[in-house]
């Protein structure tokens, strides 16, 4: 059916003959990653696809660096201003429908609502199969789907009534009536809300052999997908793997680089399975670099995000090779903190100072005491397992030394391992034979004194020899004799005095 020649649309002379239409190429719109667009965003209009009179326009956001080879478009646009000449391969600016520069019926918010309903229920907002099924035209071609949609939009923006369109096929006509009847029955729709999907990387320097992050996800969608290039596993702060296909707004994630020791970089991308922007209007200047105005502009278009479109955001992170772990030790007597130990043994404390470890990772320090005299092991060992909260710090290893090492000098040798065991290759060692800080001297065992001479059996004449009468002489050997003589003299004197008295009385 041909368009009624009294229609204002017919008078533009923009409709091709059936023969010309038959030669038009059928191009299926592709998909590309979407940068989120909004009012004020700059875009670039590429070629048109579909039948010549009802083209669907390629739109690139942002403007491609090489417009001669722009790649796959990430948006599309239909015309909302039939009687103004179109311009392709040019820059344009997105504006809200309230800032539309044209003067046709699209200035009416109610008409804008009808057009937005058509966009949301047509191709390419729906896949071709989904649109064909919904419209009752399964197997509809791309060009017929585009034609039906463009005619339905013009029916509201430039006519407000149903014209006798020059349908290319019955599929096109039937799909048109599906859209118009649905829009008429609807109260209309507002433009699609903007879709946000972005990610911010860690603010601090990062190192391999650790969890690199955190990366914070920002989105207004229920969930987004996260990916890394080159590929890597995502974890939470505890190092447990997460579901990278269902990350939510505000979630903090990490790249698992544990076990990797090489410096490198990666791009982390979040992808939302939707794209905003449908319903924004393209204001197109007549000349490149010019400004579109109400009095001077090329044909206005309305943006549509295709089915399967997605919005992405990304950030890049770099990391260095991990610093090499190292340890140092200080061995002391646990009781008084010096470098000597009692001859009969005791407890030694070895303070191990570590550097460049990974916070949150488990390590084991294992040590043994070595004889400084010949470098042989004493068989005395100690071990401790710890999980540092910072890269640099200290831990302790205890040695119990039994008796039997008196007079020896012992040196502590320490090895640092990852994990909870002291097997395999240590990641750091401290075995300095001449380090006084890790050396202990065991005191000598006291000597037993020799037996003194027995003074009770000395020869006669030294004051301890029994006397002839069996009594021991006192010191000096004279006093007993003097006392005895004095006693005898006293007795004699007393006897003489008594005798004299008796003679006197007689």
C-alpha positions as CSV (number, residue, x, y, z in Angstrom):
1,X,0.0,0.0,0.0
2,X,1.3,3.4,-1.0
3,X,1.3,6.4,1.3
4,X,-1.6,8.8,0.8
5,X,-0.2,11.5,-1.4
6,X,-2.0,14.2,0.5
7,X,0.1,13.3,3.6
8,X,2.8,15.8,4.5
9,X,5.2,12.9,4.7
10,X,4.5,12.0,1.0
11,X,5.4,15.5,-0.1
12,X,9.0,15.2,1.0
13,X,9.9,12.8,-1.8
14,X,12.0,10.7,0.6
15,X,10.4,7.4,-0.3
16,X,12.2,4.9,-2.6
17,X,10.7,2.8,-5.3
18,X,10.2,-0.9,-4.6
19,X,13.0,-1.7,-7.0
20,X,15.4,0.5,-5.1
21,X,14.3,-0.9,-1.8
22,X,14.9,-4.4,-3.0
23,X,18.6,-3.6,-3.5
24,X,19.1,-2.3,0.1
25,X,21.6,-4.3,2.1
26,X,20.3,-6.0,5.2
27,X,22.6,-5.2,8.2
28,X,22.1,-6.6,11.6
29,X,23.0,-4.1,14.4
30,X,25.9,-5.4,16.5
31,X,26.8,-4.9,20.1
32,X,29.6,-3.2,21.7
33,X,30.5,-2.2,25.2
34,X,28.7,0.8,26.5
35,X,30.0,3.8,28.2
36,X,27.2,5.3,30.3
37,X,25.7,8.3,28.5
38,X,23.6,11.2,29.8
39,X,22.3,14.6,28.8
40,X,25.4,16.6,27.7
41,X,27.3,13.6,26.4
42,X,29.0,13.9,23.0
43,X,28.3,11.1,20.5
44,X,29.0,10.4,16.8
45,X,26.5,9.4,14.2
46,X,27.6,6.8,11.7
47,X,25.8,5.1,8.8
48,X,22.2,4.2,8.5
49,X,20.9,0.6,8.2
50,X,17.5,-0.7,6.9
51,X,15.4,0.4,4.0
52,X,16.5,3.7,2.5
53,X,13.5,5.8,3.7
54,X,13.4,4.4,7.2
55,X,17.0,4.1,8.3
56,X,18.2,3.2,11.8
57,X,21.3,5.2,12.6
58,X,24.5,4.0,14.1
59,X,25.5,5.9,17.2
60,X,28.9,5.8,18.9
61,X,29.5,6.8,22.5
62,X,32.0,8.2,23.2
63,X,33.1,9.7,19.9
64,X,35.5,7.2,18.3
65,X,39.2,8.3,18.1
66,X,39.2,7.2,14.4
67,X,35.9,8.1,12.8
68,X,37.1,6.5,9.5
69,X,37.1,3.2,11.3
70,X,34.7,3.6,14.2
71,X,34.1,-0.1,14.8
72,X,30.8,-1.5,16.1
73,X,28.2,1.0,17.3
74,X,27.0,0.7,20.8
75,X,23.7,2.7,20.4
76,X,21.2,3.3,17.7
77,X,18.8,6.1,16.9
78,X,15.5,6.7,15.0
79,X,14.3,9.9,13.5
80,X,11.8,12.1,15.5
81,X,11.8,15.0,13.0
82,X,10.7,13.8,9.6
83,X,10.7,17.0,7.7
84,X,14.3,18.1,8.5
85,X,17.2,16.7,6.5
86,X,19.3,14.1,8.2
87,X,23.1,14.3,8.6
88,X,25.4,11.3,9.1
89,X,29.1,10.9,10.0
90,X,29.0,13.8,12.3
91,X,29.1,14.7,16.0
92,X,25.9,15.3,18.0
93,X,25.0,16.1,21.6
94,X,22.6,14.2,23.8
95,X,19.8,16.3,25.5
96,X,16.7,15.5,27.5
97,X,13.5,15.4,25.5
98,X,12.5,18.7,27.2
99,X,15.4,20.4,25.4
100,X,14.3,19.1,22.0
101,X,15.0,21.7,19.3
102,X,12.3,20.7,16.8
103,X,8.8,22.2,16.5
104,X,6.6,19.1,15.6
105,X,4.3,17.1,18.0
106,X,7.3,15.6,19.8
107,X,7.4,18.8,22.0
108,X,4.3,17.4,23.8
109,X,5.3,15.2,26.8
110,X,2.4,12.9,26.1
111,X,3.7,12.2,22.6
112,X,7.2,11.7,24.1
113,X,5.6,9.0,26.3
114,X,4.1,7.2,23.3
115,X,7.4,7.3,21.4
116,X,9.2,5.9,24.4
117,X,6.7,3.1,24.7
118,X,7.4,2.3,21.0
119,X,11.1,2.3,21.5
120,X,10.9,0.0,24.5
121,X,8.8,-2.6,22.7
122,X,10.4,-2.6,19.3
123,X,13.7,-3.6,17.6
124,X,16.5,-3.2,18.6
125,X,15.5,-2.6,22.2
126,X,14.2,-6.2,21.9
127,X,16.0,-8.8,20.0
128,X,14.7,-9.5,16.5
129,X,13.2,-12.9,17.6
130,X,11.6,-11.4,20.7
131,X,10.1,-8.5,18.7
132,X,8.8,-10.9,16.0
133,X,7.2,-13.1,18.6
134,X,5.6,-10.2,20.5
135,X,4.3,-8.6,17.3
136,X,2.9,-11.8,15.9
137,X,5.3,-11.8,13.0
138,X,7.8,-14.6,13.8
139,X,10.7,-14.5,11.4
140,X,10.4,-10.8,10.6
141,X,13.4,-9.3,8.8
142,X,15.6,-6.7,10.3
143,X,14.6,-4.1,7.7
144,X,10.9,-4.8,8.2
145,X,11.3,-4.4,12.0
146,X,13.1,-1.1,11.5
147,X,10.5,0.1,9.0
148,X,7.6,-0.7,11.3
149,X,9.2,1.0,14.3
150,X,10.1,4.2,12.3
151,X,6.6,4.5,10.9
152,X,5.1,4.1,14.4
153,X,7.4,6.9,15.7
154,X,6.5,9.3,12.9
155,X,2.8,8.5,13.4
156,X,3.1,10.3,16.8
157,X,5.8,12.9,16.1
158,X,4.6,14.2,12.7
159,X,1.0,13.0,12.1
160,X,-1.0,12.0,15.2
161,X,-3.1,9.9,12.9
162,X,-2.6,6.6,10.9
163,X,-1.4,7.2,7.4
164,X,-1.6,4.8,4.4
165,X,2.1,3.9,4.7
166,X,3.9,2.3,1.8
167,X,4.5,-1.0,3.6
168,X,7.3,-3.1,2.2
169,X,5.8,-6.4,3.5
170,X,2.8,-7.5,5.6
171,X,5.2,-8.3,8.4
172,X,6.2,-4.6,8.5
173,X,2.5,-3.6,8.5
174,X,1.5,-6.1,11.2
175,X,4.4,-5.1,13.4
176,X,3.4,-1.4,12.9
177,X,-0.1,-2.0,14.1
178,X,1.2,-4.0,17.1
179,X,3.3,-1.0,18.2
180,X,0.6,1.6,17.5
181,X,-2.2,-0.3,19.3
182,X,0.1,-0.9,22.3
183,X,1.2,2.7,22.5
184,X,-2.4,3.9,22.2
185,X,-3.5,1.7,25.0
186,X,-0.6,2.8,27.2
187,X,-0.3,5.9,29.3
188,X,3.2,6.2,27.8
189,X,6.7,5.7,29.3
190,X,9.5,7.9,30.5
191,X,13.0,7.6,29.2
192,X,15.0,4.7,30.5
193,X,16.9,5.5,33.7
194,X,20.7,5.8,33.4
195,X,22.6,2.6,34.2
196,X,25.7,3.0,36.3
197,X,28.5,0.5,36.5
198,X,32.0,1.6,37.7
199,X,34.9,0.4,39.9
200,X,37.5,2.1,41.9
201,X,40.9,0.5,42.5
202,X,43.1,0.4,45.7
203,X,44.7,3.6,46.8
204,X,47.8,2.0,48.3
205,X,50.8,0.4,46.5
206,X,50.2,-3.3,45.7
207,X,52.6,-6.3,45.7
208,X,52.4,-9.8,44.2
209,X,52.1,-12.9,46.3
210,X,49.1,-11.3,48.1
211,X,45.5,-10.3,47.7
212,X,45.6,-7.2,45.5
213,X,42.9,-4.7,46.3
214,X,40.4,-3.7,47.4
215,X,38.4,-2.8,44.3
216,X,35.0,-1.2,45.2
217,X,32.1,-1.8,42.8
218,X,29.5,1.0,42.2
219,X,26.2,0.3,40.4
220,X,22.5,1.0,40.5
221,X,21.7,-2.4,39.1
222,X,20.9,-5.5,41.2
223,X,24.2,-7.2,40.3
224,X,27.1,-6.8,37.9
225,X,29.7,-9.1,36.5
226,X,33.4,-8.5,37.3
227,X,36.3,-9.7,35.1
228,X,40.1,-9.2,34.9
229,X,42.5,-9.0,32.0
230,X,44.6,-11.0,32.3
231,X,42.2,-13.4,34.0
232,X,42.5,-13.9,37.7
233,X,40.4,-15.2,40.6
234,X,38.4,-12.7,42.6
235,X,38.1,-13.1,46.4
236,X,36.8,-11.3,49.5
237,X,39.1,-9.8,52.1
238,X,39.5,-13.1,53.8
239,X,40.8,-14.7,50.5
240,X,37.7,-16.8,49.9
241,X,36.6,-16.9,46.2
242,X,33.4,-14.9,45.3
243,X,30.8,-15.3,42.6
244,X,32.2,-12.9,40.0
245,X,28.9,-12.9,38.1
246,X,26.8,-11.5,41.0
247,X,28.7,-8.6,42.6
248,X,26.6,-6.0,44.3
249,X,26.9,-2.2,44.8
250,X,29.5,-1.3,47.4
251,X,31.1,-4.8,47.5
252,X,34.9,-4.8,47.9
253,X,36.8,-7.5,46.0
254,X,40.4,-8.6,45.5
255,X,42.6,-10.2,42.9
256,X,44.1,-13.4,44.2
257,X,47.8,-13.1,43.4
258,X,49.0,-15.4,46.2
259,X,51.8,-17.6,44.9
260,X,52.7,-15.1,42.2
261,X,56.1,-13.4,42.6
262,X,56.2,-11.3,39.3
263,X,55.4,-7.7,38.9
264,X,52.5,-6.9,36.6
265,X,49.2,-5.1,36.0
266,X,45.6,-5.9,35.2
267,X,42.4,-4.2,34.1
268,X,39.4,-4.9,36.3
269,X,36.0,-4.4,34.5
270,X,32.5,-4.4,35.9
271,X,29.6,-5.0,33.4
272,X,26.0,-4.3,33.9
273,X,23.6,-6.3,31.6
274,X,21.7,-3.1,30.7
275,X,22.3,0.3,29.2
276,X,20.7,3.6,29.9
277,X,20.2,6.4,27.5
278,X,17.1,5.2,25.6
279,X,14.9,8.2,25.1
280,X,17.6,10.8,25.0
281,X,17.5,13.1,22.0
282,X,20.4,13.8,19.6
283,X,20.8,17.5,18.7
284,X,22.7,17.6,15.5
285,X,24.4,20.7,14.1
286,X,24.3,21.4,10.4
287,X,28.1,21.8,10.2
288,X,30.8,19.9,11.9
289,X,31.9,21.7,15.0
290,X,28.9,23.9,14.9
291,X,26.1,24.3,17.5
292,X,22.6,23.1,16.9
293,X,19.9,25.6,17.6
294,X,16.1,25.7,17.2
295,X,16.5,27.7,14.0
296,X,19.5,25.8,12.6
297,X,19.9,22.1,13.1
298,X,20.0,18.8,11.2
299,X,17.4,16.1,11.8
300,X,16.9,15.3,15.5
301,X,17.1,11.6,16.4
302,X,16.1,9.6,19.5
303,X,18.6,7.2,21.1
304,X,17.9,3.5,21.8
305,X,20.1,1.0,23.6
306,X,20.0,-2.4,21.8
307,X,19.0,-5.7,23.3
308,X,21.9,-7.3,25.1
309,X,23.6,-3.9,25.5
310,X,25.7,-3.6,28.6
311,X,27.3,-0.8,30.5
312,X,30.9,-1.1,31.6
313,X,33.4,0.6,33.8
314,X,37.0,-0.4,34.5
315,X,40.2,0.5,36.3
316,X,43.8,-0.5,36.0
317,X,46.0,-1.7,38.8
318,X,49.7,-2.3,39.0
319,X,51.8,-4.4,41.5
320,X,55.4,-4.9,42.2
321,X,57.3,-8.1,42.9
322,X,57.1,-8.9,46.6
323,X,59.9,-7.8,48.9
324,X,62.1,-10.7,49.9
325,X,61.2,-11.9,53.5
326,X,64.1,-11.8,56.0
327,X,64.6,-12.6,59.7
328,X,67.1,-11.8,62.4
329,X,67.3,-13.3,66.0
330,X,68.4,-12.4,69.5
331,X,68.9,-15.3,71.9
332,X,68.8,-14.7,75.7
333,X,68.4,-16.4,79.0
334,X,64.6,-16.2,79.7
335,X,65.2,-15.6,83.4
336,X,67.4,-12.5,83.2
337,X,67.7,-11.6,79.5
338,X,71.4,-11.9,79.3
339,X,73.6,-14.1,77.0
340,X,74.7,-16.6,79.7
341,X,72.9,-19.7,81.2
342,X,73.4,-21.6,84.4
343,X,75.6,-24.6,84.2
344,X,72.6,-27.0,84.9
345,X,70.4,-25.6,82.1
346,X,67.3,-23.5,81.7
347,X,65.0,-21.8,79.2
348,X,66.2,-19.7,76.3
349,X,64.1,-17.2,74.4
350,X,64.9,-16.3,70.8
351,X,63.2,-13.1,69.6
352,X,62.8,-13.4,65.8
353,X,62.5,-10.1,64.0
354,X,60.8,-10.5,60.5
355,X,60.4,-8.2,57.6
356,X,58.4,-8.2,54.4
357,X,55.9,-10.9,55.3
358,X,52.3,-10.9,54.0
359,X,49.8,-9.8,56.7
360,X,47.1,-12.5,57.2
361,X,49.3,-15.3,55.9
362,X,50.5,-18.1,58.2
363,X,54.2,-18.7,58.8
364,X,56.3,-21.1,60.9
365,X,59.8,-20.4,62.5
366,X,61.8,-23.4,63.3
367,X,65.2,-23.3,65.1
368,X,67.9,-25.4,66.7
369,X,70.9,-24.8,68.9
370,X,74.3,-25.5,67.4
371,X,77.6,-26.0,69.2
372,X,80.0,-23.2,68.3
373,X,83.0,-25.5,69.0
374,X,82.4,-27.8,66.1
375,X,79.2,-26.7,64.4
376,X,77.3,-29.8,65.3
377,X,73.7,-29.8,66.4
378,X,72.7,-30.2,70.0
379,X,69.4,-31.7,69.0
380,X,67.7,-28.9,71.0
381,X,65.0,-27.4,68.8
382,X,62.1,-24.9,69.1
383,X,59.3,-23.9,66.8
384,X,56.4,-21.4,66.6
385,X,53.6,-20.7,64.1
386,X,52.1,-17.2,63.7
387,X,50.0,-15.0,61.5
388,X,51.4,-11.4,61.2
389,X,49.0,-8.5,61.1
390,X,51.7,-6.3,59.5
391,X,54.6,-7.0,57.2
392,X,57.3,-6.3,59.8
393,X,57.3,-7.5,63.4
394,X,58.6,-10.0,65.9
395,X,57.8,-13.5,67.2
396,X,59.5,-15.8,69.7
397,X,60.9,-19.3,69.7
398,X,61.7,-21.1,73.1
399,X,64.5,-23.6,73.7
400,X,64.7,-25.8,76.8
401,X,68.4,-26.6,77.6
402,X,68.9,-29.6,80.0
403,X,72.0,-30.1,82.2
404,X,75.1,-31.4,80.5
405,X,76.0,-28.5,78.3
406,X,78.0,-26.6,80.9
407,X,81.1,-24.8,79.5
408,X,79.7,-24.9,76.0
409,X,78.8,-22.0,73.6
410,X,75.6,-22.5,71.7
411,X,74.3,-20.6,68.6
412,X,70.7,-20.4,67.5
413,X,69.9,-21.2,63.9
414,X,66.4,-20.2,62.6
415,X,64.5,-20.9,59.4
416,X,61.2,-19.3,58.2
417,X,58.6,-21.3,56.3
418,X,55.1,-20.5,54.9
419,X,52.3,-22.5,56.4
420,X,52.0,-24.4,59.6
421,X,54.9,-26.9,59.1
422,X,58.7,-26.6,58.8
423,X,59.1,-28.8,55.8
424,X,60.1,-27.9,52.3
425,X,62.2,-24.9,51.2
426,X,62.4,-22.1,53.8
427,X,61.7,-18.6,52.6
428,X,64.2,-17.0,54.9
429,X,67.1,-18.2,57.2
430,X,69.3,-16.7,59.9
431,X,72.4,-18.9,60.5
432,X,75.2,-16.6,61.4
433,X,77.8,-18.6,63.3
434,X,79.5,-15.4,64.5
435,X,76.5,-13.4,65.5
436,X,76.9,-12.7,69.2
437,X,73.2,-11.7,69.4
438,X,72.1,-15.3,68.8
439,X,74.9,-16.8,71.0
440,X,74.6,-18.2,74.5
441,X,77.4,-19.2,76.8
442,X,76.7,-22.0,79.4
443,X,78.4,-21.4,82.7
444,X,81.0,-23.9,83.9
445,X,80.0,-26.4,86.5
446,X,81.5,-25.4,89.9
447,X,84.6,-27.6,91.1
448,X,84.3,-29.8,94.2
449,X,86.8,-28.7,97.0
450,X,89.6,-31.2,98.2
451,X,89.3,-32.9,101.8
452,X,91.1,-30.9,104.6
453,X,93.8,-32.8,107.1
454,X,92.4,-34.5,110.3
455,X,93.7,-32.3,113.2
456,X,92.5,-34.8,115.9
457,X,95.5,-37.1,115.2
458,X,98.4,-34.6,115.3
459,X,101.7,-35.7,117.1
460,X,102.2,-35.1,120.9
461,X,103.2,-31.6,121.9
462,X,100.7,-29.7,119.7
463,X,98.0,-29.2,122.3
464,X,95.6,-31.9,121.1
465,X,97.5,-35.0,122.2
466,X,95.9,-36.9,125.1
467,X,97.9,-36.3,128.4
468,X,99.4,-39.2,130.4
469,X,96.5,-39.3,132.8
470,X,94.1,-39.4,129.9
471,X,92.9,-35.8,130.0
472,X,93.4,-33.2,127.3
473,X,95.7,-30.3,128.2
474,X,94.2,-26.9,127.9
475,X,95.6,-24.2,125.6
476,X,99.0,-23.3,126.9
477,X,99.4,-26.6,129.0
478,X,100.3,-24.8,132.3
479,X,97.1,-23.7,134.1
480,X,96.0,-27.2,135.2
481,X,99.3,-27.8,136.9
482,X,99.4,-24.4,138.6
483,X,95.9,-24.8,140.0
484,X,96.8,-28.2,141.3
485,X,99.9,-26.9,143.1
486,X,97.9,-24.1,144.6
487,X,95.4,-26.5,146.0
488,X,98.2,-28.6,147.5
489,X,99.8,-25.6,149.2
490,X,96.5,-24.5,150.6
491,X,95.9,-27.9,152.1
492,X,99.4,-28.0,153.6
493,X,99.0,-24.5,155.0
494,X,95.7,-25.4,156.5
495,X,97.1,-28.5,158.2
496,X,100.1,-26.7,159.7
497,X,97.9,-23.9,161.1
498,X,95.6,-26.5,162.7
499,X,98.6,-28.2,164.3
500,X,99.9,-25.0,165.8
501,X,96.5,-24.2,167.3
502,X,96.3,-27.6,168.9
503,X,99.8,-27.1,170.5
504,X,98.8,-23.8,171.9
505,X,95.7,-25.3,173.6
506,X,97.7,-28.1,175.2
